[in-house]
Amino acid sequence: MSPHAVNTLICGAGPAGLALACALHDRGLTVCVLEQADEATLAAPADDGREIALTHRSRRLLEDMGLWQRLPDIAPLRRASVRSSGSRQPLPFEAVGQDLGWLVSNHHLRAAAWAGVRERGVTVLCGRSVVGLARSGAVARLHTRCGELHEAALVVAADSRFSALRRLAGIGARHQDFGRSALLVPLAHEREHEGLAQECFLEGHTLALLPKTGRRSSAVWTVANAALPGIAAMDDAALAAAIARAAGHRLGAMQVAGARHVYPLVAVWAERFVAPRFALIGDAAVGMHPVTAHGYNLGLYGIQALARRLSPSVDAGQPAPLLAYEAEHRRAAGPMYAGTNALVRFFTDDRAPVLALRRAVIDIARHLPPLRAAITRRLVDAA
């Protein structure tokens, strides 16, 4: 038997799992988090190179949990632009009177979420690998490799887009392997970026430049897996020069300013988000391609949708609140997931007719302010 009498067991102490633990605690539920990593890793997470774009809604959710206030080096995202190889001018996006959003390093999000659960006294058991899931009656049970048995009314998987717990629950997932990888490179540069995020769809590769604080940016260079070894083999000077060329030298001379990281690009859509006494959140439910920068935002929206349906006075594993959460989150995530994948296919197809079409789309959209305004509202997500 678990030594902790809890309403909810959360598997995974990433930024989604820990944020859910904070949200449920604030609702009055008792929570226990199981995590494979050790406590030192959670308390001082390493920089993994990822920069997370946060919307206005996500900021409010993080503020409500007291996590936003813990974040250092928040970089305002004031403008964005999209261009395709051969386009005469980029397609600009700007929200009048406000920022589009904010960029925060993923490891800072993780550290803030960890501090949030520690401040609340939420139980986090480290070094636990879950190897079994059983459900009967009003109880769900997790078995760990070290021989422990933990039980609660509800189990939530927050253990990545390749969730082992999702498989244990018998929930399948569709995987979209794009055959590409993202090379993340921190950069210092000569000119001010002025809060501009650039997305450049070029022939054979895609380059995003995400503004950080100061004269620093994070380059996300997406290339075919076959081309990755040659690019990864470049020394820092050659790599910085290649990125500067791909960016049209808009930020002047560049220097690599930290460690590189590589992530294969695989999107994931779970066939179901809930099962008896079981729910998926974060990437375990929906693992997004990063091009639209909505992955963690969707995770936070899912956390809000689940948490507001749970109460300490009601059995957390009842079907009704779980099914309501699933319906809401699928409505929110489905169009974004499908639209993002379609966007990626369109803007990475280098056949001549498609190249000509996407250049035309960008050039036409530049002269349609209502369309740009609608897309900007979606980017800001101020609702």
C-alpha positions as CSV (number, residue, x, y, z in Angstrom):
1,M,0.0,0.0,0.0
2,S,1.1,3.5,-0.7
3,P,2.3,5.3,2.5
4,H,0.6,8.5,1.1
5,A,-3.2,8.8,1.1
6,V,-3.7,10.8,-2.1
7,N,-6.5,11.7,-4.5
8,T,-4.2,11.7,-7.5
9,L,-0.9,10.1,-8.6
10,I,1.0,11.9,-11.3
11,C,3.7,10.0,-13.2
12,G,6.3,12.4,-14.5
13,A,7.9,15.5,-12.9
14,G,8.4,17.6,-16.0
15,P,7.0,21.1,-16.4
16,A,3.5,19.7,-17.2
17,G,3.4,17.1,-14.4
18,L,4.6,19.6,-11.8
19,A,2.3,22.4,-13.0
20,L,-0.6,20.0,-12.7
21,A,0.5,19.0,-9.2
22,C,0.5,22.7,-8.2
23,A,-2.9,23.3,-9.8
24,L,-4.5,20.3,-8.1
25,H,-3.0,21.2,-4.7
26,D,-4.5,24.6,-5.1
27,R,-7.8,23.0,-5.7
28,G,-7.5,21.2,-2.3
29,L,-6.6,17.8,-3.7
30,T,-3.8,15.6,-2.2
31,V,-1.2,14.7,-4.8
32,C,1.9,12.5,-5.1
33,V,4.3,12.7,-8.1
34,L,6.4,9.7,-9.2
35,E,9.6,10.5,-11.2
36,Q,12.5,8.5,-12.6
37,A,15.1,11.2,-12.2
38,D,16.8,12.1,-8.9
39,E,16.0,15.1,-6.8
40,A,19.2,17.0,-7.7
41,T,18.3,16.9,-11.4
42,L,14.8,18.2,-10.7
43,A,16.0,21.0,-8.4
44,A,18.7,22.2,-10.8
45,P,17.7,21.1,-14.3
46,A,20.3,21.4,-17.0
47,D,19.8,23.8,-19.9
48,D,18.4,21.6,-22.7
49,G,18.5,24.4,-25.3
50,R,14.7,24.7,-25.7
51,E,13.0,28.1,-25.6
52,I,9.3,28.0,-24.9
53,A,6.9,30.6,-26.3
54,L,4.1,31.4,-23.9
55,T,0.8,33.1,-24.8
56,H,-1.1,35.6,-22.7
57,R,-3.4,32.9,-21.5
58,S,-0.5,30.7,-20.4
59,R,1.0,33.6,-18.6
60,R,-2.2,34.1,-16.6
61,L,-2.3,30.4,-15.7
62,L,1.3,30.5,-14.6
63,E,0.7,33.7,-12.6
64,D,-2.3,32.0,-10.9
65,M,0.0,29.2,-9.8
66,G,2.7,31.6,-8.6
67,L,5.2,30.2,-11.2
68,W,5.5,33.1,-13.6
69,Q,6.9,35.2,-10.8
70,R,9.8,32.7,-10.4
71,L,11.0,32.9,-14.0
72,P,14.2,34.7,-14.8
73,D,15.2,36.1,-18.2
74,I,11.7,36.5,-19.7
75,A,12.1,37.8,-23.2
76,P,9.2,39.7,-24.8
77,L,8.1,38.5,-28.2
78,R,7.0,41.7,-29.8
79,R,6.8,40.8,-33.5
80,A,7.1,37.8,-35.7
81,S,7.8,37.3,-39.4
82,V,7.5,34.4,-41.8
83,R,9.3,34.2,-45.1
84,S,9.8,31.5,-47.8
85,S,12.7,31.0,-50.1
86,G,12.3,33.4,-53.0
87,S,9.6,35.6,-51.3
88,R,10.1,39.3,-52.0
89,Q,9.4,40.3,-48.4
90,P,8.5,38.5,-45.1
91,L,5.0,38.2,-43.8
92,P,4.9,40.3,-40.6
93,F,2.8,39.8,-37.5
94,E,2.4,42.4,-34.7
95,A,-0.1,42.8,-31.9
96,V,-0.9,46.5,-31.6
97,G,-0.4,47.8,-28.0
98,Q,0.8,44.4,-26.6
99,D,3.4,41.7,-27.0
100,L,2.7,38.6,-29.0
101,G,3.9,36.6,-26.1
102,W,7.1,35.7,-24.2
103,L,10.0,33.4,-24.5
104,V,11.3,31.4,-21.5
105,S,14.0,28.8,-21.3
106,N,12.6,25.3,-20.7
107,H,14.9,24.6,-17.8
108,H,13.8,27.8,-16.1
109,L,10.2,26.6,-16.4
110,R,11.2,23.2,-14.9
111,A,13.0,24.9,-12.0
112,A,10.0,27.2,-11.3
113,A,7.6,24.3,-11.3
114,W,9.8,22.3,-9.0
115,A,10.0,25.3,-6.6
116,G,6.2,25.6,-6.8
117,V,5.6,22.0,-5.6
118,R,8.3,22.2,-2.9
119,E,6.7,25.4,-1.5
120,R,3.3,23.6,-1.4
121,G,4.7,20.5,0.3
122,V,3.6,18.2,-2.6
123,T,5.1,14.8,-2.2
124,V,7.5,14.0,-5.1
125,L,9.1,10.5,-5.0
126,C,12.2,10.4,-7.1
127,G,14.0,7.4,-8.6
128,R,10.7,5.6,-9.3
129,S,10.1,3.8,-12.6
130,V,6.5,2.7,-13.0
131,V,6.3,-0.8,-14.4
132,G,2.6,-1.7,-13.8
133,L,-0.8,-0.2,-13.7
134,A,-3.9,-1.8,-12.3
135,R,-7.4,-0.5,-11.8
136,S,-10.3,-2.0,-9.9
137,G,-13.4,-0.4,-8.3
138,A,-12.6,3.0,-6.8
139,V,-8.8,2.6,-6.9
140,A,-5.9,2.8,-9.4
141,R,-2.6,1.3,-8.5
142,L,0.9,1.9,-9.8
143,H,3.7,-0.6,-9.3
144,T,7.3,0.6,-9.3
145,R,10.5,-1.2,-10.3
146,C,11.7,-0.9,-6.7
147,G,8.7,-2.9,-5.5
148,E,6.4,-0.2,-4.2
149,L,2.7,-0.1,-4.7
150,H,1.0,3.3,-4.8
151,E,-2.7,3.9,-5.1
152,A,-5.1,6.7,-5.6
153,A,-8.5,7.5,-7.1
154,L,-6.9,8.9,-10.3
155,V,-3.6,8.3,-12.1
156,V,-2.3,10.9,-14.6
157,A,0.4,10.3,-17.1
158,A,2.7,13.2,-17.7
159,D,5.7,11.2,-18.8
160,S,6.5,12.6,-22.3
161,R,5.1,12.0,-25.8
162,F,6.6,8.5,-25.7
163,S,4.7,7.8,-22.5
164,A,5.3,4.3,-21.0
165,L,2.3,4.7,-18.7
166,R,0.1,5.5,-21.7
167,R,1.1,2.1,-23.1
168,L,0.4,0.4,-19.8
169,A,-3.1,1.9,-19.9
170,G,-3.7,0.3,-23.3
171,I,-4.0,3.7,-25.1
172,G,-2.6,3.8,-28.6
173,A,-1.1,6.9,-30.2
174,R,-0.5,8.1,-33.8
175,H,3.0,9.1,-34.4
176,Q,4.0,11.5,-37.2
177,D,7.7,11.2,-37.9
178,F,8.7,14.2,-40.1
179,G,12.1,12.7,-41.0
180,R,13.8,15.8,-39.7
181,S,15.6,16.9,-36.6
182,A,15.9,20.3,-35.0
183,L,19.4,21.6,-34.2
184,L,19.2,24.1,-31.3
185,V,22.0,26.6,-31.2
186,P,22.3,29.5,-28.7
187,L,23.7,32.6,-30.4
188,A,25.1,36.0,-29.6
189,H,24.8,38.6,-32.4
190,E,25.9,42.0,-33.5
191,R,22.6,43.7,-33.9
192,E,19.5,44.1,-31.7
193,H,16.7,41.7,-32.5
194,E,14.1,44.1,-31.2
195,G,11.9,41.2,-30.0
196,L,11.4,39.8,-33.5
197,A,11.0,36.1,-34.0
198,Q,11.9,35.0,-37.5
199,E,10.6,31.8,-39.2
200,C,12.4,31.2,-42.5
201,F,11.2,28.3,-44.7
202,L,14.1,27.7,-47.0
203,E,14.8,25.1,-49.7
204,G,15.8,21.9,-47.9
205,H,15.7,23.4,-44.4
206,T,13.9,25.7,-42.0
207,L,15.4,28.2,-39.7
208,A,13.7,29.9,-36.7
209,L,15.4,32.7,-34.7
210,L,13.9,33.2,-31.3
211,P,14.8,36.4,-29.4
212,K,16.2,36.0,-25.9
213,T,17.2,38.8,-23.6
214,G,20.0,41.1,-24.8
215,R,21.7,40.5,-28.1
216,R,21.0,36.8,-27.9
217,S,18.8,34.5,-29.9
218,S,18.1,30.8,-30.1
219,A,18.4,29.3,-33.5
220,V,16.2,26.3,-34.3
221,W,17.6,24.8,-37.6
222,T,15.4,22.1,-38.9
223,V,17.0,19.8,-41.4
224,A,16.5,16.4,-43.0
225,N,18.0,13.6,-40.8
226,A,20.3,12.7,-43.7
227,A,21.8,16.2,-43.7
228,L,22.2,16.5,-39.9
229,P,25.6,14.8,-39.6
230,G,27.3,17.2,-41.9
231,I,25.8,20.3,-40.2
232,A,26.5,18.9,-36.7
233,A,30.1,18.4,-37.7
234,M,30.7,22.1,-38.3
235,D,32.8,24.0,-35.9
236,D,31.3,26.9,-34.0
237,A,32.5,29.6,-36.4
238,A,31.3,27.7,-39.5
239,L,28.0,27.0,-37.9
240,A,27.4,30.6,-36.8
241,A,28.3,31.8,-40.3
242,A,26.0,29.4,-41.9
243,I,23.1,30.5,-39.7
244,A,23.8,34.1,-40.3
245,R,23.7,33.5,-44.1
246,A,20.4,31.6,-43.8
247,A,19.0,34.5,-41.8
248,G,20.1,37.0,-44.5
249,H,22.6,38.6,-42.1
250,R,19.7,40.5,-40.5
251,L,21.3,40.3,-37.1
252,G,24.9,40.9,-38.3
253,A,27.8,38.7,-37.2
254,M,26.9,35.8,-35.0
255,Q,28.8,33.6,-32.5
256,V,27.7,30.3,-30.9
257,A,27.2,31.1,-27.3
258,G,26.6,27.7,-25.6
259,A,26.0,24.0,-26.1
260,R,24.1,22.6,-29.1
261,H,21.2,20.2,-28.8
262,V,19.5,18.0,-31.3
263,Y,15.9,16.7,-31.2
264,P,14.2,14.4,-33.7
265,L,10.8,15.8,-34.8
266,V,8.0,13.4,-34.0
267,A,4.4,14.6,-33.4
268,V,2.1,12.4,-31.3
269,W,-1.7,12.3,-30.9
270,A,-3.1,9.9,-28.3
271,E,-6.2,7.9,-29.5
272,R,-7.8,8.7,-26.1
273,F,-7.0,11.2,-23.4
274,V,-8.7,9.3,-20.6
275,A,-9.6,5.8,-19.5
276,P,-11.1,4.4,-16.3
277,R,-9.4,6.3,-13.4
278,F,-6.7,7.5,-15.8
279,A,-5.9,10.7,-17.8
280,L,-3.1,11.9,-20.1
281,I,-1.8,15.5,-20.0
282,G,1.0,17.4,-21.7
283,D,3.0,15.7,-24.4
284,A,1.6,12.3,-23.3
285,A,-1.7,13.4,-24.8
286,V,-0.5,15.7,-27.6
287,G,3.1,16.1,-28.7
288,M,3.3,19.0,-31.1
289,H,5.7,19.9,-33.9
290,P,7.4,23.1,-32.5
291,V,6.8,25.3,-35.6
292,T,3.7,26.9,-34.1
293,A,5.2,27.1,-30.6
294,H,2.0,25.8,-28.9
295,G,3.1,22.6,-27.3
296,Y,3.5,23.7,-23.7
297,N,0.7,26.2,-24.1
298,L,-1.6,23.3,-25.0
299,G,-0.3,21.4,-22.0
300,L,-1.2,24.3,-19.7
301,Y,-4.7,24.6,-21.2
302,G,-5.2,20.8,-20.6
303,I,-4.0,21.2,-17.0
304,Q,-6.6,24.0,-16.5
305,A,-9.3,21.9,-18.2
306,L,-8.6,18.9,-15.9
307,A,-8.0,20.7,-12.7
308,R,-11.1,22.8,-12.7
309,R,-13.2,19.6,-13.0
310,L,-11.7,17.9,-9.9
311,S,-12.6,18.6,-6.3
312,P,-11.5,17.1,-3.0
313,S,-15.2,16.4,-2.1
314,V,-15.7,14.3,-5.2
315,D,-14.1,11.0,-6.4
316,A,-11.3,12.3,-8.7
317,G,-11.6,9.2,-10.9
318,Q,-15.2,9.4,-11.8
319,P,-15.9,9.1,-15.5
320,A,-17.9,12.3,-15.9
321,P,-15.2,14.9,-15.1
322,L,-12.6,12.9,-17.0
323,L,-14.8,12.7,-20.2
324,A,-15.6,16.4,-19.9
325,Y,-11.8,17.1,-19.7
326,E,-11.2,14.9,-22.7
327,A,-13.9,16.6,-24.8
328,E,-12.7,20.1,-24.0
329,H,-9.0,19.3,-24.6
330,R,-9.6,17.5,-27.9
331,R,-11.6,20.4,-29.2
332,A,-8.8,22.8,-28.3
333,A,-5.9,20.6,-29.4
334,G,-7.3,18.8,-32.5
335,P,-7.5,21.8,-34.9
336,M,-4.1,23.0,-33.7
337,Y,-2.5,19.6,-34.1
338,A,-3.9,19.0,-37.6
339,G,-3.3,22.5,-38.8
340,T,0.3,22.5,-37.6
341,N,1.1,19.2,-39.3
342,A,-0.5,20.5,-42.5
343,L,1.5,23.7,-42.2
344,V,4.7,21.7,-41.8
345,R,4.0,19.6,-44.9
346,F,3.2,22.6,-47.0
347,F,6.2,24.7,-46.0
348,T,8.8,21.9,-46.2
349,D,7.7,20.6,-49.6
350,D,10.4,21.8,-51.9
351,R,8.8,20.7,-55.2
352,A,8.8,23.7,-57.6
353,P,5.0,24.1,-57.8
354,V,4.7,24.1,-54.0
355,L,7.6,26.5,-53.6
356,A,5.9,28.9,-56.1
357,L,2.5,28.5,-54.3
358,R,3.9,29.2,-50.8
359,R,5.7,32.3,-52.1
360,A,2.4,33.5,-53.6
361,V,0.6,32.7,-50.4
362,I,3.0,34.8,-48.3
363,D,3.0,37.7,-50.9
364,I,-0.8,37.7,-51.0
365,A,-1.2,37.5,-47.2
366,R,0.9,40.6,-46.8
367,H,-1.8,42.6,-48.5
368,L,-4.7,41.1,-46.5
369,P,-4.7,42.8,-43.1
370,P,-7.8,41.0,-41.8
371,L,-6.1,37.6,-42.4
372,R,-2.9,38.8,-40.6
373,A,-5.0,40.1,-37.8
374,A,-6.9,36.8,-37.4
375,I,-3.6,34.9,-37.3
376,T,-2.1,37.4,-34.8
377,R,-5.1,36.9,-32.5
378,R,-4.5,33.2,-32.6
379,L,-0.8,33.7,-31.8
380,V,-1.6,36.0,-28.9
381,D,-4.4,33.7,-27.6
382,A,-5.6,36.5,-25.3
383,A,-9.0,34.9,-24.7
